[in-house]
Amino acid sequence: MNRTLIIDTAGLEGQTVLLKGWVAVRRDHGKLIFFDLRDRSGLLQLVVNPKVSAEAHAAAQEVRNEFVIEVEGKINPRMENQINESLPTGKVELEVTDLKILNKSEPIPMALDTDGYEIGEDVRMKYRYLDLRRDRLKKNILSRHRIIKHIRDYLDAEGFAEIETPILTKSTPEGARDYLVPSRLQPGTFYALPQSPQQYKQLLMVAGLEKYFQIARCFRDEDTRGDRQPEFTQLDIEMSFVEREDVIELNEKLLIDIVTKLYPEKKIQETPFPRLSYKEAMEKYGTDRLDLRMDKNDPNLLAFCWVIDFPFFEKTEDGGWTFTHNPFSAPKPEHMKDLMEKKNIGEILTTQYDVALNGFEIGGGSIRNHNPEALKAVFQIMGFEDERIQANFGHMLEALGFGAPPHGGIAWGLDRFVTIINNEPNIREVIAFPKTGDGRDLMMDSPSPAAPKQLKELHIKTETTKESKE
Ligand code: AMO
């Protein structure tokens, strides 16, 4: 007999089915034993009656929570007073005729039938594969899948190609600290993990691919917060022959499409999304991570907005200049002259646009400098010597010199978007295997010391004395 998924049993009254799954709850009522059986699709009540099958009843005696079992039996309507309206399968139950234990389980170190907020992070992260059995987390992970699938289909239909870019790449200053990977073959040198695919996606525009996107993993060695993980996922987009308006329009349409098609219960407060300049945002609200919701108690209200017209540069502590967002951005066209002449630096505005949702920055992008001289001017304003510009960005300047088309793009913090859509307080709740607040993976016990042999091969000496277990 083929396996039936639990969700499908709701319509199968009177039929004999084979189910496989985990025992979520076991209730022993003397003669009758009840289980809630869980599979990826749902939950169903099983009844094991010794009068129906003495063998199944004997086997059921052994079964404990989270055992994996296989059961055969008949789908019966539940008695009127036992109907559970909160479950799609709450009007039926399975009368078990055969029960087989497929695997046992040790006692589970935490409750799985709650939403889990009450449980300490240590145990949830150490046993993340159990934590993910929780209904809430399973829903979040599946919601993430559906959003990503929707994005892929939407962008494909718009003529975009999904292209992977390297994870072993080069350290470039983009705002955060890099994760470094030592090279065995080139002793004493390091790859960096990408903080974003920024340079590669621009190089794909030089390559003439015109419409790129990627569900891209990014790595930033910064302090972890509720909305920040050391590795996170961007929806990364780049387009050629576009202006700010084109990028904004595409992204606004895509965000609206996701919400209306996948989350019809949600209400978008205002379309087109309101736009504020950075100056307005700071003057009115004191932040550029705007929360424009009229009713902050409504869990289904989404207040998107765009923040535009950011200053390109800000003063550093030592009196020089640094970029506020992205060194590869173009200034607003009317400020290009000042950039090239390195005049009125504090007044130069960038083409940068950020999209905020309910108090979080969920994305940002810009139109880029496709003229190498303009990009060079940015680095010169930041006080980089020619040699350093050449060493760090020579490849970009060179590439822009080979007929780079005008281009621009954006990246969404996908984890943040999925978090807000699911009314979660923290991006860890929508990532299958996140890091803890202090950047550790408690399940794998990572980071951990490397074996001396590995370090030797990599030509690395460490100062700390943590011993490898190998
Ligand atoms: P930016 O650095 O603004 O832009 O990143 C884009 C979006 O990524 C999200 N984000 C994060 N999410 C979780 N954890 C983090 N540590 C983290 N850091 C950033 C935010 C942010 O808005 N290359 C440019 C994009 C571009 O110009 O096209 C970039 O990476 O939601």
Residues whose N, C-alpha, C, O or C-beta is under 5 A from the ligand:
A	BS01	AMO	Q195 S196 Q198 R220 D227 R228 Q229 F232 I237 N326 E361 I362 G363 G364 G365 S366 G409 I410 A411 W412 G413 R416
